[in-house]
Amino acid sequence: MRVGICGGGPAGLYLAILLRRAGHEVALRERNPPGVTYGWGVVFSDESLAELRDADYETYLQIDAALVRWSSIDIHYAGERIRSTGHGFAAIARTTLLRLLAERAVALGADMAFSTEVPDDDPWAPFAGCDLVVAADGVRSALRAAQAAAFGSRFSPTASKYVWFGADMALPVFTFIFTPTAHGLFQVHAYPYDAHRSTFIVETSEAAWRSAGLDAMSEGDSLAFCQDLFAPYLGDHRLLSNESVWRTFVTVRNRSWHCQVGGQDVVLVGDAAHTAHFSIGSGTRLALDDAIALAKAFVASPGDRSAALAAYEGDRQPIVERFQEVATDSARYFESVGRYLGFAPEPFAFNLLTRSGRISHGNLTARDPVLVNRVDRRFVGAAAPRLVVPPPLLTPLRLAAGCELANRVVMAGPILEAAEDGRPGEAHASALEGVAATGAALVVTEEVAPVAGGRVTSGSPGLWNDDHTEGWAKVAARVHEAGARLALRLTHAGRRGSTQPRGRGLDRPLPAGGWRLVAPSPVPYTARSLRPEAMDAAAREAVRAAYGDAAARAADAGVDVLLLDMADGYLLASFLSPLTNPGDDRRDSYPLEVLAAVREAWPAGRPLAVRLVADDRFPGGLTAADGVILARRLAAGGAGLIDVAAGHTVPDAAADYRRLFNAGLADRIRNEAGVPVVVGGHITRLDEVNTVLAAGRADLCRLDPRTYLRGTPPSPG
Amino acid sequence: MRIGVGLPTSTPPSGPRHRGPELLTWATRAEAGPFASLGVTDRLVYDCTDPMVALAAAAAVTTRLRLVTMVVIGPIRPAAVLAAQAASLDALSGGRVTLGVSLGARHDDYDAAGADWRSRGRYLSDELAAMRDIWEGTSVGPRPASPGGPDLLVGGGSGPAFLRAARHADGYVHGGGPPRAFASAAERARAAWVDAGRPGEPQLWGQSYFSLADPDAGADYLRHYYAFTGPFAERVAAGLLDSPKAVREQVAGYAEGGCDELVLLPATSDPSELDRLADALA
């Protein structure tokens, strides 16, 4: 096979080596002269080195001899240096890597031409006669651009600004520096790559970048600004510039990684195929792994190029997508790291190290038990010399003077829809007792209606007369006997009421025997739902009073936590959202009035929580920024805990339903509104609970027995 | 995990022109094999035997197998028509129908049916709700044999598809791929189910193509059938289960991923493939 490779970066050069080894003809064209490169060092992990060792031992030995290795990460934050150990990484100067690869490729007989520009009008011309053209021409690939539609290229910029500098010093280990300024926070990602040099990346928000005037500064002035800002860490050493200009990171994705152009197969590798935010340091690793996978595919399918290209894409695409997800989470962390500046150093460091989901409480314990012990000790509030501390999930939480939870796990009972006229019976007691027996500290009921007209289905339980109080008292006693606390979810279904049991679908109106629905506006939930009546002042007042009465009954029944439902498209959520309550400029006033009525009826020493729709996940609806404002107002109104929910205000507002899909939202509500939060959203492992808690993303985690310990474990590093 | 097998409704017929009798032979032999169901796919602008008609024919020569659509494209059929067809099939077969429904991925099927492509998501959500209402009611179509009508599955791989399954169906049907892809989709289907506040758990169904005697012919068929996906057709062909070992590994992988029923779809029409598949599963 005759292969033309466009681009002499790591992916192109390494592919040239591997294909020459397999006996293919290789012609590589690079626009720069040999030895010219931008950027400083590149990072390898232990796993990526193992791949190189297997693919070409000679290259591996050369690279290995030139590597700088470290196993720690220093985090400079709030005047402290936290060091985390056990992270095996290595780096090499990019110029050295390219030189070693180019020498090896030449020795193997690759036809290499440097200083060769690909013509804009016909980028394929240099590769005429090749069976396969490899686009290894980087993030701004000309070959990819020439076939953008066939590849389905997409580009997502991140919000931050960053610049790559070098530094004329070898930092001892990988180093993060967080430096608040009058303009905003600046952070550094830096690591040594030979005995005298380090890569030194500076990143900040666009707002801080503009405020500091960096948008208008010359390359030299911006270097001086950063030199000055990080002088305490640089000492007598200098930052170095090499076309070091401020950039916006762009994530590149391609639906297809190969196509045909006039009888030639074209395939993407490296940055031309994909990029992943620099904060996970995987760009070079992914590029080299692409080359390995592509070369391997031609070994596995000799003589069948289309099968080989399909196998290459099928092998690499899912892995790269996973890296891109991880990198996106990491990038998002750095975009919003300003919200964690109130954290103590230990949780700050833990949150940083676990930002992308690749490191959890469990595997950080394996790498660095000393740091995790410090983190856990800080979480419990225990000072040295105490060493024996529970993990975060087993750390009690005092919700109010008279209510302490034994651990951080919340579990909802099953939806039974088995109440008669709202009265809970033995089915409820035994189901919730069963949930309590799992060991969860707080057990939550299904929706409990404050008025008969607020039920979801005719089997929904309620709390609108004293008869119900007795039923809930029995439930509470059984839950207490089983060692848990009981939270009662007080829900007026609003326009989602009067439906059939949910066994065969949601929001299916009762064909007969239903009741009139109320809502802030007369718009049905789905096209098949009953039309609600808009509530007038008298109706609102009656429902508000009923909420208060229900809260008083819940208190009498011995319920420990009252969870006032303002989520899931039910009545109070539909007051909050502009999608369902248009034209009202104080949409939160009625929900706050209801909260006040409940607050007044509910004993002062017992916790009052609100389940809040903090994001409608729908155009024109509530956003996370609205959620932060609402959470603050609810906290001021007496809610001591926010159960963070999203979606379902309108029926077709979907999430992505990935692992921990509500954790980012909960984190934002907790750390921007300053309120304790419960987070749910597909948490299936106790290790995830420990991670979320220790990182300060939530205070309690909601698990569900139907997903707990099920499904695939979090993947790869 | 149960194992089902597909009917060869869109593979090239092994007979001279049309695939009539061999579908019946295939169904009869499947009934005698270690299979729990017969599955059919749906495509309008292609040489594909209509899924509901094929299953009706299969119903006449079987008594045990479940009859499953993997999937029918919902929005190219009016809800009342699809509901009445499914209820009829369910009544004819003694309550053996599981109806998998999704959006499909091809514009041409919508154009040929005169259906609107842009509103297809909203249409499908309402169609699912409408069919259940029709089956429980008395005004449209025959009374299905299954109480409340056939089980409904929803296919697709996006957030809206998982939400649709959670809101309106009895489970989720995956579109095919390696076990890891199934497991990841199944997990999201379960997560959406819990998030939507739906009681119970979703049924989780998977599908894979197999061709044991003539894998090259099977791969050619898949390249042709999936040509509309561009280079992805090669990926589908590469996933073909072409040996007993590949079948067994796929079965083990899907079982581990929590699949309730894996339907193995034929990529060639030769009924002796059923024996080979049964041997591979034994």
Chai-1 contact restraints between the chains, C-beta under 6 A:
chainA,res_idxA,chainB,res_idxB,connection_type,confidence,min_distance_angstrom,max_distance_angstrom,comment,restraint_id
A,S256,B,P231,contact,1.0,0.0,6.0,A-B,restraint_1
A,H258,B,P231,contact,1.0,0.0,6.0,A-B,restraint_2
A,S306,B,E234,contact,1.0,0.0,6.0,A-B,restraint_3
A,A310,B,E234,contact,1.0,0.0,6.0,A-B,restraint_4
A,A310,B,R235,contact,1.0,0.0,6.0,A-B,restraint_5
A,A310,B,A238,contact,1.0,0.0,6.0,A-B,restraint_6
A,A311,B,A238,contact,1.0,0.0,6.0,A-B,restraint_7
A,G314,B,R235,contact,1.0,0.0,6.0,A-B,restraint_8
A,G314,B,A238,contact,1.0,0.0,6.0,A-B,restraint_9
A,I415,B,P199,contact,1.0,0.0,6.0,A-B,restraint_10
A,R502,B,R198,contact,1.0,0.0,6.0,A-B,restraint_11
A,R502,B,P199,contact,1.0,0.0,6.0,A-B,restraint_12
A,R504,B,G148,contact,1.0,0.0,6.0,A-B,restraint_13
A,G505,B,R132,contact,1.0,0.0,6.0,A-B,restraint_14
A,G505,B,H168,contact,1.0,0.0,6.0,A-B,restraint_15
A,L506,B,R167,contact,1.0,0.0,6.0,A-B,restraint_16
A,A527,B,D126,contact,1.0,0.0,6.0,A-B,restraint_17
A,R528,B,A129,contact,1.0,0.0,6.0,A-B,restraint_18
A,A654,B,G159,contact,1.0,0.0,6.0,A-B,restraint_19
A,A654,B,P160,contact,1.0,0.0,6.0,A-B,restraint_20
A,A654,B,L163,contact,1.0,0.0,6.0,A-B,restraint_21
A,A655,B,G159,contact,1.0,0.0,6.0,A-B,restraint_22
A,D656,B,G159,contact,1.0,0.0,6.0,A-B,restraint_23
A,Y657,B,F162,contact,1.0,0.0,6.0,A-B,restraint_24
A,Y657,B,R188,contact,1.0,0.0,6.0,A-B,restraint_25
A,Y657,B,A191,contact,1.0,0.0,6.0,A-B,restraint_26
A,Y657,B,A192,contact,1.0,0.0,6.0,A-B,restraint_27
A,H682,B,A191,contact,1.0,0.0,6.0,A-B,restraint_28
A,D704,B,V194,contact,1.0,0.0,6.0,A-B,restraint_29
A,R706,B,V194,contact,1.0,0.0,6.0,A-B,restraint_30
A,R706,B,E201,contact,1.0,0.0,6.0,A-B,restraint_31
A,T707,B,R190,contact,1.0,0.0,6.0,A-B,restraint_32
A,T707,B,V194,contact,1.0,0.0,6.0,A-B,restraint_33
A,G711,B,E187,contact,1.0,0.0,6.0,A-B,restraint_34
A,T712,B,A183,contact,1.0,0.0,6.0,A-B,restraint_35
